[in-house]
Amino acid sequence: MGARYRVHSRECPGYIEHLLIDAESGAVVLEPGADLGYYFDAAAMLNRGLSVEEVLNLLSTRPISKKCGC
């Protein structure tokens, strides 16, 4: 049996957008965004049984990645 929550990516003009989809219902669980790691982290936590509210709370405390100015 596959994972219930899956990350899907789609190419948009100038960037790639990621979605978190509930494979059972086809519903989008999280609003589209650009941080792929955020969506994989969310999918892993949801697939382990955490609620969407718990996942969003945990991800809100996640450090913000910064791009190198080199």
Buried (B, 14 or more C-beta within 10 A) or exposed (E): EEEBBBBEEEEEEEEEEBBBBBEEEEEEBBEBEEEEEBBBBBBBBBEEEBEBEEBEEEBEEEEEEEEEEE
